[in-house]
Amino acid sequence: MKLNSVITFTTDFASADPYVGIMQGVILSINPQCTFIDITHEITPQDIIHGCFALSVSYNYFPKGTIHVAVVDPGVGSNRRAIIVETDMYIFVGPDNGIFSFVLDSPDVAKVTEITNAAYFRPSPSTTFHGRDIFAPVAAHLSKGIPPQRFGSPVTDYVLIRTPEPVLQSTGAIEGEILHIDRFGNLITNITRRFLEKHLGDTIIAGINGIKATRLLQTYTQAEDDELFCLFGSSGHLEVSVKNKSAQEITRARRGDKIIVICDS
């Protein structure tokens, strides 16, 4: 696969500190032709699962050959590995802590390489900022055509974080789980459209923390004021929402909470 000069960033660095700009400066000093796209720098600090989800719903909208750099790295400076993940379409660079689980747990992955060749690091790498001293320069050298095998050796015992799957109960109900809560307070679950339609259809009641959503709608505007309802969001997952308000505030839900969906017949 021929790589292009597009490099994306997914981090928990936010925008108040200079960390993102520093990483991009390091890359430009190696390859001035790079184009940067910030997927997000607002991942909850040290929240690997949040970073994994954000990247998983974003990465495949980019052109073939894009390099995705993800740095949500509470284990920086420890013995956790740095890796390059190759698929038929993309390259991923970051810590081996589960942030690339969505790729590593799929048939798309071609090879995983542990990054060990210090010739492609900045001199005397910091123990607290591998984004600057390891991941950024490695991404830059990859964008110039250096093959992944030059950075280290293949590994197969990489870290995986398994996303919980929805369960069809003996009663016919679906038990799902909240994977993510976005900044609007929408509750994004692990129940896909395909799974729901296969087992229940589109006339449902969803319950979370004792509160019910009684309609599956197509758009937010179809809802009544203050109505808790369901819809399929842009990620293709079932969401619980409230028009112009926060479903999270109304239900007091948190990531990992269960959602029970039944057929309303």
C-alpha positions in Angstrom: 0.0 0.0 0.0 1.3 3.4 -0.9 0.9 5.9 1.9 -0.1 9.5 1.3 0.9 12.6 3.3 -2.4 12.8 5.4 -1.8 12.2 9.1 -4.7 12.3 11.6 -4.5 12.8 15.3 -6.7 11.5 18.1 -5.5 12.4 21.6 -6.5 13.5 25.0 -4.3 16.5 24.9 -7.1 19.1 24.5 -6.1 22.6 23.2 -5.0 24.5 26.2 -1.5 23.0 26.1 1.0 23.0 23.3 1.4 19.2 22.9 -0.5 18.8 19.7 1.3 21.7 18.0 4.7 20.3 19.1 3.9 16.9 17.6 2.9 18.5 14.3 6.1 20.6 14.3 8.2 17.5 14.8 6.5 15.8 11.8 6.9 18.9 9.6 10.6 19.1 10.3 10.9 15.6 8.9 8.3 15.8 6.1 7.1 19.4 5.3 4.6 18.0 2.8 2.3 16.4 5.4 -1.4 17.4 5.8 -2.8 17.2 9.3 -6.4 16.4 10.3 -7.4 16.6 13.9 -10.1 14.0 14.6 -10.3 15.1 18.2 -8.1 16.2 21.1 -10.9 16.1 23.5 -10.8 12.5 24.6 -11.4 12.2 28.3 -7.9 12.2 29.9 -6.4 8.7 30.1 -9.6 7.1 28.8 -8.5 4.5 26.3 -12.0 3.2 25.6 -13.2 6.7 24.7 -10.2 7.1 22.3 -10.8 3.7 20.8 -14.5 4.5 20.1 -13.8 8.0 18.6 -11.2 6.6 16.2 -13.3 3.5 15.3 -16.1 5.7 14.0 -13.8 8.1 12.2 -10.8 6.4 10.6 -12.4 4.9 7.5 -13.7 8.2 6.1 -10.1 9.1 5.1 -8.4 8.3 1.8 -6.4 5.1 1.4 -2.9 5.4 2.7 -3.8 7.8 5.6 -1.7 7.4 8.7 -3.7 7.6 11.9 -1.8 8.6 15.1 -3.6 8.0 18.4 -2.1 9.1 21.7 -4.2 8.3 24.8 -1.4 6.9 26.8 -1.7 6.5 30.6 1.1 3.9 30.4 3.7 6.2 28.8 7.2 5.5 30.1 6.3 2.0 31.3 7.0 -1.3 29.5 3.9 -0.9 27.3 5.0 -1.2 23.7 4.7 1.2 20.8 3.2 -0.3 17.7 2.4 0.2 14.0 -0.8 -1.5 12.8 -1.1 -2.1 9.0 -4.4 -2.8 7.2 -5.1 -2.9 3.5 -6.2 0.7 3.7 -4.4 2.5 6.5 -1.5 2.7 9.0 -2.0 3.3 12.7 0.7 4.5 15.1 0.4 4.6 18.9 0.7 2.8 22.1 -0.1 -0.9 22.5 -2.8 -0.4 25.1 -6.0 -1.4 23.3 -6.7 1.9 21.5 -6.6 0.1 18.1 -8.8 -2.8 19.2 -11.4 -2.1 16.6 -8.8 -2.9 13.9 -6.9 -5.6 15.7 -10.0 -7.6 16.4 -11.1 -7.5 12.7 -10.0 -9.3 9.6 -8.7 -6.0 8.2 -5.4 -6.1 10.1 -2.4 -7.3 8.0 0.5 -6.9 10.3 1.5 -5.4 13.7 5.0 -4.2 14.3 6.6 -3.2 17.6 8.4 0.1 17.3 12.0 -0.5 18.6 14.3 1.1 16.1 15.6 4.3 17.9 17.0 5.6 14.6 13.6 6.9 13.9 13.0 8.5 17.3 14.0 12.0 18.5 17.3 12.0 20.4 16.9 11.0 24.1 13.2 10.3 24.1 11.3 11.7 27.1 9.6 9.2 29.4 6.5 11.3 29.5 5.9 12.5 25.9 6.2 9.6 23.5 3.8 11.5 21.2 6.5 14.0 20.5 9.6 11.8 20.6 8.4 8.4 19.2 5.0 8.4 17.5 5.3 11.8 15.7 8.7 11.0 14.1 7.7 7.5 13.2 4.5 8.7 11.5 6.6 11.3 9.6 9.1 8.7 8.4 6.3 6.4 7.4 4.8 9.2 5.3 8.1 9.5 3.5 7.9 5.9 2.4 9.9 4.1 5.0 8.4 0.6 5.3 7.0 -0.5 8.6 9.4 -3.4 8.9 12.3 -1.0 9.3 10.9 0.2 12.6 11.0 -3.2 14.5 9.7 -6.8 14.5 6.3 -8.3 14.0 4.2 -9.1 17.1 1.0 -11.1 17.6 0.4 -10.7 21.4 -0.9 -7.1 21.2 -3.4 -5.7 23.6 -7.1 -6.0 22.8 -10.1 -4.4 24.6 -13.2 -6.3 23.7 -16.3 -4.2 23.1 -19.3 -5.8 24.8 -21.8 -7.4 22.3 -25.5 -7.0 22.7 -27.3 -10.1 24.0 -30.6 -11.6 23.0 -32.2 -12.8 26.2 -34.4 -15.9 26.5 -37.4 -13.5 26.9 -36.8 -12.0 23.5 -35.5 -8.8 24.9 -32.1 -7.3 23.9 -29.7 -6.3 26.6 -27.2 -3.7 25.4 -24.7 -1.4 26.9 -23.9 2.3 26.6 -20.6 2.6 24.8 -20.3 6.4 24.7 -22.0 9.6 25.7 -21.4 12.5 23.4 -21.2 16.2 24.3 -24.9 16.6 23.6 -25.8 13.9 26.1 -26.9 11.3 23.6 -26.4 7.7 24.8 -24.7 5.7 22.2 -25.2 1.9 22.6 -23.6 -1.2 21.3 -26.8 -2.2 19.5 -26.5 -1.9 15.7 -29.3 -1.4 13.3 -28.7 -4.8 11.8 -28.9 -6.6 15.2 -32.0 -4.8 16.2 -33.9 -5.3 13.0 -32.9 -9.0 12.9 -34.3 -9.7 16.4 -37.0 -7.1 17.2 -37.9 -4.9 14.2 -38.4 -1.1 14.5 -41.3 -0.9 17.0 -39.5 -0.9 20.4 -39.4 0.3 24.0 -36.0 0.9 25.5 -35.4 1.1 29.2 -32.4 2.6 31.0 -32.2 3.2 34.7 -35.9 2.7 35.0 -36.8 5.3 32.4 -38.4 4.4 29.1 -38.0 5.6 25.5 -41.1 4.5 23.7 -40.4 5.4 20.1 -37.7 4.7 17.4 -37.5 7.9 15.2 -35.6 8.9 12.1 -34.6 12.4 13.2 -34.4 14.5 16.3 -37.0 16.9 15.0 -39.7 14.2 14.9 -39.6 14.0 18.7 -41.9 15.9 21.1 -40.5 18.3 23.6 -38.9 16.5 26.5 -39.5 13.1 24.9 -36.9 10.4 25.5 -36.7 8.5 22.3 -34.4 6.3 20.2 -32.8 6.7 16.8 -29.9 5.3 14.8 -27.1 7.9 14.8 -24.4 8.5 12.3 -22.3 5.7 13.8 -25.0 3.1 12.9 -25.6 2.4 16.6 -28.9 2.8 18.5 -28.9 6.0 20.5 -31.2 7.3 23.3 -31.8 11.0 23.0 -33.9 14.0 24.0 -34.6 16.8 21.5 -32.6 19.9 22.4 -31.7 18.4 25.8 -29.4 15.8 27.4 -30.5 12.2 27.7 -27.6 11.6 30.1 -28.9 14.2 32.5 -32.5 12.9 32.4 -31.5 9.2 32.9 -28.4 9.8 35.0 -26.8 7.2 32.8 -23.1 6.5 32.6 -20.9 4.6 30.1 -21.3 0.8 30.8 -24.9 1.1 32.0 -27.3 -1.5 30.6 -30.1 -0.8 28.3 -33.0 -3.2 27.8 -34.9 -3.1 24.5 -38.2 -5.0 23.9 -40.6 -5.2 21.1 -43.6 -2.9 21.5 -46.3 -5.1 19.8 
